[in-house]
Amino acid sequence: MWEKSLSKDTYTVDEAAKRLGRSPNTIRNWIKNGELRATKVGERGTIIPRQAIVDYAVPPRDVFEFYR
């Protein structure tokens, strides 16, 4: 699965945008709206844990079960 290609533990907004196929502004909006978990680092930095990217990109299994 693609999530195994995420080799780092944390990603920047730009890196997450590339991985998720979205713009950095979209990623920032998701963080601002609480849709994607992230941590502020310093005044301007933001890091996104690998697991947060995986959780956002891969729906919970019961979502698949709902559409069967």
N, C-alpha and C positions, 0 to 999 in steps of 0.2 A: 504494500500500500504506500501511497505517496508520503504519509506522515513519517515513515521510517527514513525518508530523505532529509528530514529536519535534524541535522547533526548537532546543532548548537542548543544550549539550554535556554538562551534568551535571544531575542531579536529586536532590532530597531523598528520603528514605524515603517521606514522604507523597505527593509528586508521582509517584514510581514506582508506589506502590500504586494511585493513581487511574488511571494509564496502563495498568497490568496487570490492573485490576479485582480487586484483592486488598486485604486489610487491611494496615495498616502493620506489625502484628505478624507477619504471614506474610512480608512482605518482610524484616523483621529476622531471622526464622528462616532464610530462604534465604541471607542474608548470613552468618549464624553457621555454617551448615552447608556453606558454600562453594559453594552452588548459584548465587549471584548475586554478581558481582564488585562491590566497593565500596571506598571509601577513608575512613578516619576523619579528621576535621578537628577539631582541638581536642579538648576533653574529651568533648563530647556530640554533635558533629556527624558526619554520614555523608553522603558524596556518592556517587552512582552514575553512572558514565559512560553516555552515550546508547547506545553500542555494547553495553554489558553488558545493557541492557534489550532491545535488538533481538536479541542473541544468545540470550537466555533465551526470548523470546516466539516466535521463528521457528526451528523445528527445522532442523537441517542438511538439505540436499537429499537426501542418501542415506537419510534416514529415510523420506522420501516414496517413494523408489525401492523400499525394502524392502516397503512395503505395496501396491505395484502388482500 
